[in-house]
Amino acid sequence: MEDLTLDADLIFEDRLTKLEKIIQLSQQEVERTSAIAKDASNKAQLAVEQAKEAENAAEKAIKKLKYATKQLKDAKVMKIAQKKASKKSAIKRAKKMAKNKKADTSAA
């Protein structure tokens, strides 16, 4: 009878030891996966921050592009206006010169 009790105690101790090992391994696995999850969370947070920075940079680039486009358009308008003004002044000069030549020829 004592042997049965001794065997039962050994079986119980053996099972208890196995369960303690399983619990210990499970705790280690939880710690490992928690560390992996934390690392992944940090990387995701960094990626979000970088995405926000990239978005801000893109918005600034869009604003600069719009400003540059407006300046280019204004420059084209100014160039056209200068050409027209140049033509008008050339016409005025030509008329003036023609008038002066008439006056010179009529005085002679």
Buried (B, 14 or more C-beta within 10 A) or exposed (E): EEEEEEEEEEEEEEEEEEEEEEEEEEEEEEEEEEEEEEEEEEEEEEEEEEEEEEEEEEEEEEEEEEEEEEEEEEEEEEEEEEEEEEEEEEEEEEEEEEEEEEEEEEEE
